[in-house]
Amino acid sequence: MLLLFSKLKNLPVFTQSGVKLGQIIDVEIDLDSQSILRYAIKRGIVSRGVLLIHRSQVVAITDEKMTVEDAMIKKSQTMNIKEAVVQPATGISARE
């Protein structure tokens, strides 16, 4: 499936358990591999917080929504904790 950035931008983002996290406002692209590394998610109208979702946390993307893993670490996972949880963005400039 192909999805244009114009369709990806403002796409709502939900956890697997159905909690709405916000909407996609930007992406970080790895220039070497030309692939999306992380998604910048705006938390809401009132909140100015931005979350960075690593591509490994994405469960599914459709033309209606993005679904990501719940923010919990499973005992069997051995990945870095910073990559395993949804974390606030630092040092990102996301403009609409």
C-alpha positions in Angstrom: 0.0 0.0 0.0 1.2 3.5 -0.9 0.3 6.5 1.1 1.2 10.1 0.2 2.6 12.4 2.9 -0.4 14.7 2.4 -2.6 11.8 3.5 -0.2 10.7 6.3 -0.1 14.2 7.8 -2.9 14.7 10.4 -3.7 11.0 10.4 -5.0 10.0 13.9 -2.8 7.8 16.0 -4.2 5.2 18.5 -2.6 2.6 20.8 -3.6 -1.0 20.4 -5.9 -0.6 23.4 -7.7 2.2 21.7 -6.3 5.3 23.4 -5.9 8.2 21.0 -2.4 9.7 21.2 -2.9 12.6 18.7 -2.2 13.0 15.0 0.9 12.8 12.8 2.4 16.2 12.1 5.8 15.3 10.8 8.3 12.5 10.1 12.0 12.0 10.5 13.6 10.4 7.5 16.9 8.5 7.5 18.6 10.0 4.4 21.0 7.0 4.0 18.2 4.4 3.7 15.5 6.9 2.5 13.1 5.5 5.1 11.0 6.9 7.9 12.7 6.6 11.3 10.2 8.2 13.6 6.8 9.9 13.5 6.1 13.2 15.3 2.7 13.1 16.9 0.9 16.2 18.2 -0.9 15.3 21.4 -3.9 17.6 21.1 -5.3 21.0 20.5 -4.7 22.3 24.0 -1.4 20.4 24.7 1.7 21.6 23.0 3.4 18.3 23.6 4.9 16.2 20.8 5.6 12.5 20.9 8.2 10.7 18.8 7.1 7.2 17.7 9.8 4.9 16.4 8.9 2.9 13.3 9.4 -0.3 15.3 6.5 0.7 17.5 4.0 1.0 14.6 1.6 -1.9 14.4 -0.4 -0.8 11.4 -1.1 2.2 9.2 -4.2 2.5 7.1 -5.7 5.5 5.3 -7.9 6.0 8.4 -5.4 5.7 11.3 -2.1 4.6 12.6 -2.0 2.0 15.4 1.0 1.8 17.7 2.1 -0.5 20.5 0.8 0.3 24.0 3.4 2.1 26.1 4.6 -0.9 28.1 7.7 -3.0 28.1 7.2 -6.7 27.9 9.6 -8.9 30.0 10.7 -10.8 26.9 11.9 -7.6 25.1 15.6 -6.8 25.1 15.5 -3.5 23.2 16.6 -0.3 24.7 14.0 1.2 27.0 14.1 4.6 25.3 13.1 2.9 22.0 10.5 0.7 23.7 8.2 3.4 25.1 6.5 6.4 23.5 8.5 9.3 24.7 8.2 13.1 24.5 10.0 14.7 21.6 13.2 16.7 22.3 14.9 18.9 19.8 12.3 18.5 17.0 10.8 21.4 15.1 7.4 20.4 13.7 5.7 23.1 11.8 2.3 22.7 10.1 
